[in-house]
């Protein structure tokens, strides 16, 4: 997780930092997939840990689920 998050931060989130032009150092689709496979289960675990009334409120906004 560290490498994709670092790439995301330096290339996209940190607008002051100079962005790399080196293709190997750029945030790419593989990095995005790695982050996706980490974050979706974390969000689902978070949802499961909520009390029912909070879960209902969150689900009313749209629940996160695995991509189909």
PyMOL Python script that loads the backbone (N, CA, C, O; Angstrom):
from pymol import cmd

cmd.read_pdbstr("""\
ATOM      1  N   UNK A   1       0.800  -1.194   0.000  1.00  0.00           N
ATOM      2  CA  UNK A   1       0.000   0.000   0.000  1.00  0.00           C
ATOM      3  C   UNK A   1       0.849   1.267   0.000  1.00  0.00           C
ATOM      4  O   UNK A   1       0.440   2.292  -0.544  1.00  0.00           O
ATOM      5  N   UNK A   2       1.985   1.199   0.587  1.00  0.00           N
ATOM      6  CA  UNK A   2       2.799   2.410   0.751  1.00  0.00           C
ATOM      7  C   UNK A   2       3.173   3.048  -0.588  1.00  0.00           C
ATOM      8  O   UNK A   2       3.043   4.261  -0.758  1.00  0.00           O
ATOM      9  N   UNK A   3       3.636   2.233  -1.537  1.00  0.00           N
ATOM     10  CA  UNK A   3       4.081   2.786  -2.822  1.00  0.00           C
ATOM     11  C   UNK A   3       2.926   3.425  -3.598  1.00  0.00           C
ATOM     12  O   UNK A   3       3.074   4.557  -4.059  1.00  0.00           O
ATOM     13  N   UNK A   4       1.770   2.742  -3.765  1.00  0.00           N
ATOM     14  CA  UNK A   4       0.675   3.400  -4.486  1.00  0.00           C
ATOM     15  C   UNK A   4       0.189   4.677  -3.798  1.00  0.00           C
ATOM     16  O   UNK A   4      -0.117   5.663  -4.468  1.00  0.00           O
ATOM     17  N   UNK A   5       0.115   4.664  -2.460  1.00  0.00           N
ATOM     18  CA  UNK A   5      -0.320   5.869  -1.754  1.00  0.00           C
ATOM     19  C   UNK A   5       0.682   7.005  -1.925  1.00  0.00           C
ATOM     20  O   UNK A   5       0.289   8.161  -2.086  1.00  0.00           O
ATOM     21  N   UNK A   6       1.952   6.688  -1.892  1.00  0.00           N
ATOM     22  CA  UNK A   6       2.978   7.718  -2.099  1.00  0.00           C
ATOM     23  C   UNK A   6       2.877   8.304  -3.499  1.00  0.00           C
ATOM     24  O   UNK A   6       2.964   9.519  -3.676  1.00  0.00           O
ATOM     25  N   UNK A   7       2.695   7.443  -4.489  1.00  0.00           N
ATOM     26  CA  UNK A   7       2.554   7.928  -5.863  1.00  0.00           C
ATOM     27  C   UNK A   7       1.317   8.813  -6.005  1.00  0.00           C
ATOM     28  O   UNK A   7       1.364   9.867  -6.639  1.00  0.00           O
ATOM     29  N   UNK A   8       0.222   8.375  -5.412  1.00  0.00           N
ATOM     30  CA  UNK A   8      -1.009   9.161  -5.473  1.00  0.00           C
ATOM     31  C   UNK A   8      -0.805  10.521  -4.822  1.00  0.00           C
ATOM     32  O   UNK A   8      -1.218  11.547  -5.362  1.00  0.00           O
ATOM     33  N   UNK A   9      -0.177  10.520  -3.677  1.00  0.00           N
ATOM     34  CA  UNK A   9       0.058  11.777  -2.965  1.00  0.00           C
ATOM     35  C   UNK A   9       0.955  12.716  -3.742  1.00  0.00           C
ATOM     36  O   UNK A   9       0.632  13.894  -3.894  1.00  0.00           O
ATOM     37  N   UNK A  10       2.071  12.218  -4.234  1.00  0.00           N
ATOM     38  CA  UNK A  10       3.032  13.102  -4.900  1.00  0.00           C
ATOM     39  C   UNK A  10       2.567  13.543  -6.275  1.00  0.00           C
ATOM     40  O   UNK A  10       2.874  14.654  -6.707  1.00  0.00           O
ATOM     41  N   UNK A  11       1.828  12.683  -6.968  1.00  0.00           N
ATOM     42  CA  UNK A  11       1.427  13.040  -8.326  1.00  0.00           C
ATOM     43  C   UNK A  11       0.114  13.788  -8.384  1.00  0.00           C
ATOM     44  O   UNK A  11      -0.041  14.699  -9.198  1.00  0.00           O
ATOM     45  N   UNK A  12      -0.830  13.427  -7.542  1.00  0.00           N
ATOM     46  CA  UNK A  12      -2.173  13.968  -7.685  1.00  0.00           C
ATOM     47  C   UNK A  12      -2.566  14.884  -6.536  1.00  0.00           C
ATOM     48  O   UNK A  12      -3.090  15.973  -6.769  1.00  0.00           O
ATOM     49  N   UNK A  13      -2.325  14.462  -5.308  1.00  0.00           N
ATOM     50  CA  UNK A  13      -2.818  15.209  -4.161  1.00  0.00           C
ATOM     51  C   UNK A  13      -1.957  16.400  -3.778  1.00  0.00           C
ATOM     52  O   UNK A  13      -2.472  17.377  -3.235  1.00  0.00           O
ATOM     53  N   UNK A  14      -0.690  16.345  -4.042  1.00  0.00           N
ATOM     54  CA  UNK A  14       0.222  17.417  -3.662  1.00  0.00           C
ATOM     55  C   UNK A  14       0.516  18.280  -4.878  1.00  0.00           C
ATOM     56  O   UNK A  14       1.438  17.998  -5.643  1.00  0.00           O
ATOM     57  N   UNK A  15      -0.272  19.329  -5.051  1.00  0.00           N
ATOM     58  CA  UNK A  15      -0.147  20.149  -6.254  1.00  0.00           C
ATOM     59  C   UNK A  15       1.122  21.001  -6.277  1.00  0.00           C
ATOM     60  O   UNK A  15       1.510  21.507  -7.330  1.00  0.00           O
ATOM     61  N   UNK A  16       1.756  21.158  -5.141  1.00  0.00           N
ATOM     62  CA  UNK A  16       2.982  21.958  -5.093  1.00  0.00           C
ATOM     63  C   UNK A  16       4.192  21.143  -5.566  1.00  0.00           C
ATOM     64  O   UNK A  16       5.114  21.682  -6.177  1.00  0.00           O
ATOM     65  N   UNK A  17       4.175  19.849  -5.278  1.00  0.00           N
ATOM     66  CA  UNK A  17       5.312  18.999  -5.644  1.00  0.00           C
ATOM     67  C   UNK A  17       5.432  18.894  -7.153  1.00  0.00           C
ATOM     68  O   UNK A  17       4.437  18.919  -7.878  1.00  0.00           O
ATOM     69  N   UNK A  18       6.648  18.779  -7.603  1.00  0.00           N
ATOM     70  CA  UNK A  18       6.832  18.589  -9.040  1.00  0.00           C
ATOM     71  C   UNK A  18       6.415  17.160  -9.389  1.00  0.00           C
ATOM     72  O   UNK A  18       6.759  16.205  -8.692  1.00  0.00           O
ATOM     73  N   UNK A  19       5.692  17.043 -10.447  1.00  0.00           N
ATOM     74  CA  UNK A  19       5.183  15.747 -10.876  1.00  0.00           C
ATOM     75  C   UNK A  19       6.209  15.069 -11.765  1.00  0.00           C
ATOM     76  O   UNK A  19       6.872  15.700 -12.588  1.00  0.00           O
ATOM     77  N   UNK A  20       6.316  13.764 -11.571  1.00  0.00           N
ATOM     78  CA  UNK A  20       7.292  13.012 -12.348  1.00  0.00           C
ATOM     79  C   UNK A  20       6.814  12.816 -13.781  1.00  0.00           C
ATOM     80  O   UNK A  20       5.620  12.678 -14.048  1.00  0.00           O
ATOM     81  N   UNK A  21       7.758  12.807 -14.671  1.00  0.00           N
ATOM     82  CA  UNK A  21       7.460  12.479 -16.063  1.00  0.00           C
ATOM     83  C   UNK A  21       7.938  11.073 -16.383  1.00  0.00           C
ATOM     84  O   UNK A  21       7.748  10.575 -17.493  1.00  0.00           O
ATOM     85  N   UNK A  22       8.561  10.440 -15.396  1.00  0.00           N
ATOM     86  CA  UNK A  22       9.067   9.080 -15.554  1.00  0.00           C
ATOM     87  C   UNK A  22       7.891   8.108 -15.450  1.00  0.00           C
ATOM     88  O   UNK A  22       7.266   8.020 -14.394  1.00  0.00           O
ATOM     89  N   UNK A  23       7.575   7.374 -16.524  1.00  0.00           N
ATOM     90  CA  UNK A  23       6.422   6.462 -16.502  1.00  0.00           C
ATOM     91  C   UNK A  23       6.435   5.455 -15.361  1.00  0.00           C
ATOM     92  O   UNK A  23       5.378   5.126 -14.822  1.00  0.00           O
ATOM     93  N   UNK A  24       7.607   4.960 -14.983  1.00  0.00           N
ATOM     94  CA  UNK A  24       7.690   3.962 -13.908  1.00  0.00           C
ATOM     95  C   UNK A  24       7.307   4.539 -12.553  1.00  0.00           C
ATOM     96  O   UNK A  24       6.904   3.795 -11.659  1.00  0.00           O
ATOM     97  N   UNK A  25       7.425   5.840 -12.388  1.00  0.00           N
ATOM     98  CA  UNK A  25       7.157   6.495 -11.112  1.00  0.00           C
ATOM     99  C   UNK A  25       5.740   7.072 -11.012  1.00  0.00           C
ATOM    100  O   UNK A  25       5.328   7.520  -9.943  1.00  0.00           O
ATOM    101  N   UNK A  26       5.009   7.060 -12.105  1.00  0.00           N
ATOM    102  CA  UNK A  26       3.674   7.658 -12.120  1.00  0.00           C
ATOM    103  C   UNK A  26       2.633   6.714 -11.540  1.00  0.00           C
ATOM    104  O   UNK A  26       2.751   5.494 -11.652  1.00  0.00           O
ATOM    105  N   UNK A  27       1.617   7.292 -10.923  1.00  0.00           N
ATOM    106  CA  UNK A  27       0.470   6.537 -10.430  1.00  0.00           C
ATOM    107  C   UNK A  27      -0.219   5.939 -11.647  1.00  0.00           C
ATOM    108  O   UNK A  27      -0.504   6.646 -12.613  1.00  0.00           O
ATOM    109  N   UNK A  28      -0.490   4.617 -11.600  1.00  0.00           N
ATOM    110  CA  UNK A  28      -1.046   3.971 -12.781  1.00  0.00           C
ATOM    111  C   UNK A  28      -2.227   3.065 -12.421  1.00  0.00           C
ATOM    112  O   UNK A  28      -2.638   3.004 -11.262  1.00  0.00           O
ATOM    113  N   UNK A  29      -2.758   2.377 -13.398  1.00  0.00           N
ATOM    114  CA  UNK A  29      -3.935   1.536 -13.191  1.00  0.00           C
ATOM    115  C   UNK A  29      -3.660   0.415 -12.195  1.00  0.00           C
ATOM    116  O   UNK A  29      -4.552   0.038 -11.435  1.00  0.00           O
ATOM    117  N   UNK A  30      -2.460  -0.117 -12.185  1.00  0.00           N
ATOM    118  CA  UNK A  30      -2.126  -1.165 -11.213  1.00  0.00           C
ATOM    119  C   UNK A  30      -2.152  -0.616  -9.785  1.00  0.00           C
ATOM    120  O   UNK A  30      -2.609  -1.291  -8.863  1.00  0.00           O
ATOM    121  N   UNK A  31      -1.663   0.604  -9.613  1.00  0.00           N
ATOM    122  CA  UNK A  31      -1.727   1.250  -8.302  1.00  0.00           C
ATOM    123  C   UNK A  31      -3.181   1.457  -7.886  1.00  0.00           C
ATOM    124  O   UNK A  31      -3.547   1.211  -6.737  1.00  0.00           O
ATOM    125  N   UNK A  32      -4.001   1.910  -8.826  1.00  0.00           N
ATOM    126  CA  UNK A  32      -5.422   2.133  -8.538  1.00  0.00           C
ATOM    127  C   UNK A  32      -6.109   0.832  -8.142  1.00  0.00           C
ATOM    128  O   UNK A  32      -6.910   0.815  -7.207  1.00  0.00           O
ATOM    129  N   UNK A  33      -5.810  -0.236  -8.829  1.00  0.00           N
ATOM    130  CA  UNK A  33      -6.402  -1.538  -8.491  1.00  0.00           C
ATOM    131  C   UNK A  33      -5.968  -1.991  -7.095  1.00  0.00           C
ATOM    132  O   UNK A  33      -6.776  -2.509  -6.324  1.00  0.00           O
ATOM    133  N   UNK A  34      -4.704  -1.795  -6.782  1.00  0.00           N
ATOM    134  CA  UNK A  34      -4.202  -2.187  -5.463  1.00  0.00           C
ATOM    135  C   UNK A  34      -4.900  -1.405  -4.356  1.00  0.00           C
ATOM    136  O   UNK A  34      -5.283  -1.973  -3.334  1.00  0.00           O
ATOM    137  N   UNK A  35      -5.064  -0.107  -4.562  1.00  0.00           N
ATOM    138  CA  UNK A  35      -5.770   0.712  -3.576  1.00  0.00           C
ATOM    139  C   UNK A  35      -7.233   0.309  -3.473  1.00  0.00           C
ATOM    140  O   UNK A  35      -7.785   0.275  -2.373  1.00  0.00           O
ATOM    141  N   UNK A  36      -7.863   0.006  -4.586  1.00  0.00           N
ATOM    142  CA  UNK A  36      -9.265  -0.401  -4.598  1.00  0.00           C
ATOM    143  C   UNK A  36      -9.454  -1.691  -3.804  1.00  0.00           C
ATOM    144  O   UNK A  36     -10.388  -1.801  -3.010  1.00  0.00           O
ATOM    145  N   UNK A  37      -8.572  -2.666  -4.016  1.00  0.00           N
ATOM    146  CA  UNK A  37      -8.712  -3.943  -3.311  1.00  0.00           C
ATOM    147  C   UNK A  37      -8.440  -3.798  -1.815  1.00  0.00           C
ATOM    148  O   UNK A  37      -8.823  -4.663  -1.028  1.00  0.00           O
ATOM    149  N   UNK A  38      -7.791  -2.724  -1.426  1.00  0.00           N
ATOM    150  CA  UNK A  38      -7.555  -2.454  -0.006  1.00  0.00           C
ATOM    151  C   UNK A  38      -8.708  -1.659   0.601  1.00  0.00           C
ATOM    152  O   UNK A  38      -9.163  -1.967   1.703  1.00  0.00           O
ATOM    153  N   UNK A  39      -9.179  -0.641  -0.112  1.00  0.00           N
ATOM    154  CA  UNK A  39     -10.129   0.278   0.493  1.00  0.00           C
ATOM    155  C   UNK A  39     -11.557  -0.265   0.555  1.00  0.00           C
ATOM    156  O   UNK A  39     -12.262   0.002   1.527  1.00  0.00           O
ATOM    157  N   UNK A  40     -12.002  -1.015  -0.447  1.00  0.00           N
ATOM    158  CA  UNK A  40     -13.378  -1.514  -0.422  1.00  0.00           C
ATOM    159  C   UNK A  40     -13.617  -2.436   0.772  1.00  0.00           C
ATOM    160  O   UNK A  40     -14.602  -2.239   1.485  1.00  0.00           O
ATOM    161  N   UNK A  41     -12.762  -3.438   1.027  1.00  0.00           N
ATOM    162  CA  UNK A  41     -12.983  -4.254   2.227  1.00  0.00           C
ATOM    163  C   UNK A  41     -12.926  -3.435   3.520  1.00  0.00           C
ATOM    164  O   UNK A  41     -13.651  -3.730   4.470  1.00  0.00           O
ATOM    165  N   UNK A  42     -12.066  -2.405   3.562  1.00  0.00           N
ATOM    166  CA  UNK A  42     -11.986  -1.567   4.764  1.00  0.00           C
ATOM    167  C   UNK A  42     -13.287  -0.801   4.974  1.00  0.00           C
ATOM    168  O   UNK A  42     -13.751  -0.673   6.107  1.00  0.00           O
ATOM    169  N   UNK A  43     -13.873  -0.299   3.912  1.00  0.00           N
ATOM    170  CA  UNK A  43     -15.143   0.421   4.028  1.00  0.00           C
ATOM    171  C   UNK A  43     -16.259  -0.536   4.441  1.00  0.00           C
ATOM    172  O   UNK A  43     -17.092  -0.195   5.280  1.00  0.00           O
ATOM    173  N   UNK A  44     -16.274  -1.727   3.855  1.00  0.00           N
ATOM    174  CA  UNK A  44     -17.295  -2.714   4.224  1.00  0.00           C
ATOM    175  C   UNK A  44     -17.160  -3.115   5.696  1.00  0.00           C
ATOM    176  O   UNK A  44     -18.164  -3.275   6.389  1.00  0.00           O
ATOM    177  N   UNK A  45     -15.938  -3.275   6.167  1.00  0.00           N
ATOM    178  CA  UNK A  45     -15.716  -3.601   7.576  1.00  0.00           C
ATOM    179  C   UNK A  45     -16.199  -2.464   8.468  1.00  0.00           C
ATOM    180  O   UNK A  45     -16.798  -2.703   9.516  1.00  0.00           O
ATOM    181  N   UNK A  46     -15.941  -1.233   8.054  1.00  0.00           N
ATOM    182  CA  UNK A  46     -16.403  -0.064   8.784  1.00  0.00           C
ATOM    183  C   UNK A  46     -17.932  -0.066   8.872  1.00  0.00           C
ATOM    184  O   UNK A  46     -18.503   0.141   9.943  1.00  0.00           O
ATOM    185  N   UNK A  47     -18.585  -0.305   7.729  1.00  0.00           N
ATOM    186  CA  UNK A  47     -20.043  -0.342   7.704  1.00  0.00           C
ATOM    187  C   UNK A  47     -20.587  -1.412   8.651  1.00  0.00           C
ATOM    188  O   UNK A  47     -21.559  -1.177   9.368  1.00  0.00           O
ATOM    189  N   UNK A  48     -19.959  -2.585   8.648  1.00  0.00           N
ATOM    190  CA  UNK A  48     -20.410  -3.678   9.513  1.00  0.00           C
ATOM    191  C   UNK A  48     -20.281  -3.329  10.991  1.00  0.00           C
ATOM    192  O   UNK A  48     -21.051  -3.826  11.812  1.00  0.00           O
ATOM    193  N   UNK A  49     -19.321  -2.485  11.335  1.00  0.00           N
ATOM    194  CA  UNK A  49     -19.098  -2.112  12.721  1.00  0.00           C
ATOM    195  C   UNK A  49     -20.021  -1.027  13.242  1.00  0.00           C
ATOM    196  O   UNK A  49     -20.047  -0.747  14.441  1.00  0.00           O
ATOM    197  N   UNK A  50     -20.767  -0.426  12.356  1.00  0.00           N
ATOM    198  CA  UNK A  50     -21.683   0.634  12.768  1.00  0.00           C
ATOM    199  C   UNK A  50     -22.913   0.065  13.464  1.00  0.00           C
ATOM    200  O   UNK A  50     -23.350  -1.047  13.168  1.00  0.00           O
ATOM    201  N   UNK A  51     -23.458   0.831  14.381  1.00  0.00           N
ATOM    202  CA  UNK A  51     -24.728   0.474  14.997  1.00  0.00           C
ATOM    203  C   UNK A  51     -25.799   0.488  13.900  1.00  0.00           C
ATOM    204  O   UNK A  51     -25.670   1.226  12.924  1.00  0.00           O
ATOM    205  N   UNK A  52     -26.848  -0.316  14.053  1.00  0.00           N
ATOM    206  CA  UNK A  52     -27.865  -0.423  12.992  1.00  0.00           C
ATOM    207  C   UNK A  52     -28.427   0.914  12.520  1.00  0.00           C
ATOM    208  O   UNK A  52     -28.631   1.099  11.321  1.00  0.00           O
ATOM    209  N   UNK A  53     -28.682   1.847  13.433  1.00  0.00           N
ATOM    210  CA  UNK A  53     -29.267   3.122  13.005  1.00  0.00           C
ATOM    211  C   UNK A  53     -28.311   3.943  12.145  1.00  0.00           C
ATOM    212  O   UNK A  53     -28.735   4.653  11.233  1.00  0.00           O
ATOM    213  N   UNK A  54     -27.020   3.840  12.444  1.00  0.00           N
ATOM    214  CA  UNK A  54     -26.042   4.558  11.634  1.00  0.00           C
ATOM    215  C   UNK A  54     -25.849   3.865  10.285  1.00  0.00           C
ATOM    216  O   UNK A  54     -25.689   4.524   9.257  1.00  0.00           O
ATOM    217  N   UNK A  55     -25.864   2.550  10.298  1.00  0.00           N
ATOM    218  CA  UNK A  55     -25.731   1.785   9.063  1.00  0.00           C
ATOM    219  C   UNK A  55     -26.896   2.103   8.123  1.00  0.00           C
ATOM    220  O   UNK A  55     -26.697   2.256   6.918  1.00  0.00           O
ATOM    221  N   UNK A  56     -28.110   2.203   8.672  1.00  0.00           N
ATOM    222  CA  UNK A  56     -29.280   2.537   7.856  1.00  0.00           C
ATOM    223  C   UNK A  56     -29.120   3.923   7.220  1.00  0.00           C
ATOM    224  O   UNK A  56     -29.443   4.118   6.049  1.00  0.00           O
ATOM    225  N   UNK A  57     -28.621   4.871   7.999  1.00  0.00           N
ATOM    226  CA  UNK A  57     -28.408   6.223   7.468  1.00  0.00           C
ATOM    227  C   UNK A  57     -27.376   6.207   6.352  1.00  0.00           C
ATOM    228  O   UNK A  57     -27.563   6.851   5.320  1.00  0.00           O
ATOM    229  N   UNK A  58     -26.301   5.483   6.553  1.00  0.00           N
ATOM    230  CA  UNK A  58     -25.258   5.395   5.547  1.00  0.00           C
ATOM    231  C   UNK A  58     -25.782   4.690   4.306  1.00  0.00           C
ATOM    232  O   UNK A  58     -25.517   5.136   3.189  1.00  0.00           O
ATOM    233  N   UNK A  59     -26.520   3.601   4.477  1.00  0.00           N
ATOM    234  CA  UNK A  59     -27.057   2.867   3.332  1.00  0.00           C
ATOM    235  C   UNK A  59     -28.042   3.705   2.550  1.00  0.00           C
ATOM    236  O   UNK A  59     -28.177   3.520   1.341  1.00  0.00           O
ATOM    237  N   UNK A  60     -28.736   4.624   3.207  1.00  0.00           N
ATOM    238  CA  UNK A  60     -29.661   5.514   2.502  1.00  0.00           C
ATOM    239  C   UNK A  60     -28.882   6.407   1.521  1.00  0.00           C
ATOM    240  O   UNK A  60     -29.416   6.832   0.497  1.00  0.00           O
ATOM    241  N   UNK A  61     -27.631   6.677   1.848  1.00  0.00           N
ATOM    242  CA  UNK A  61     -26.792   7.495   0.968  1.00  0.00           C
ATOM    243  C   UNK A  61     -26.176   6.683  -0.151  1.00  0.00           C
ATOM    244  O   UNK A  61     -25.721   7.239  -1.151  1.00  0.00           O
ATOM    245  N   UNK A  62     -26.158   5.369   0.012  1.00  0.00           N
ATOM    246  CA  UNK A  62     -25.570   4.482  -0.998  1.00  0.00           C
ATOM    247  C   UNK A  62     -24.431   3.681  -0.419  1.00  0.00           C
ATOM    248  O   UNK A  62     -23.387   4.234  -0.073  1.00  0.00           O
ATOM    249  N   UNK A  63     -24.620   2.420  -0.314  1.00  0.00           N
ATOM    250  CA  UNK A  63     -23.620   1.535   0.257  1.00  0.00           C
ATOM    251  C   UNK A  63     -22.507   1.240  -0.748  1.00  0.00           C
ATOM    252  O   UNK A  63     -22.721   1.254  -1.961  1.00  0.00           O
ATOM    253  N   UNK A  64     -21.333   0.975  -0.223  1.00  0.00           N
ATOM    254  CA  UNK A  64     -20.199   0.582  -1.041  1.00  0.00           C
ATOM    255  C   UNK A  64     -20.265  -0.925  -1.200  1.00  0.00           C
ATOM    256  O   UNK A  64     -20.607  -1.645  -0.262  1.00  0.00           O
ATOM    257  N   UNK A  65     -19.939  -1.389  -2.373  1.00  0.00           N
ATOM    258  CA  UNK A  65     -19.918  -2.827  -2.602  1.00  0.00           C
ATOM    259  C   UNK A  65     -18.866  -3.166  -3.635  1.00  0.00           C
ATOM    260  O   UNK A  65     -18.370  -2.286  -4.340  1.00  0.00           O
ATOM    261  N   UNK A  66     -18.530  -4.420  -3.726  1.00  0.00           N
ATOM    262  CA  UNK A  66     -17.538  -4.834  -4.725  1.00  0.00           C
ATOM    263  C   UNK A  66     -18.023  -4.524  -6.139  1.00  0.00           C
ATOM    264  O   UNK A  66     -19.221  -4.570  -6.421  1.00  0.00           O
ATOM    265  N   UNK A  67     -17.099  -4.216  -7.003  1.00  0.00           N
ATOM    266  CA  UNK A  67     -17.441  -3.941  -8.409  1.00  0.00           C
ATOM    267  C   UNK A  67     -17.917  -5.219  -9.064  1.00  0.00           C
ATOM    268  O   UNK A  67     -17.407  -6.302  -8.776  1.00  0.00           O
ATOM    269  N   UNK A  68     -18.886  -5.095  -9.936  1.00  0.00           N
ATOM    270  CA  UNK A  68     -19.392  -6.273 -10.652  1.00  0.00           C
ATOM    271  C   UNK A  68     -18.966  -6.240 -12.086  1.00  0.00           C
ATOM    272  O   UNK A  68     -19.295  -7.148 -12.849  1.00  0.00           O
TER     273      UNK A  68
END
""", "prot")
cmd.dss("prot")
cmd.show_as("cartoon", "prot")
cmd.util.cbc("prot")
cmd.orient("prot")
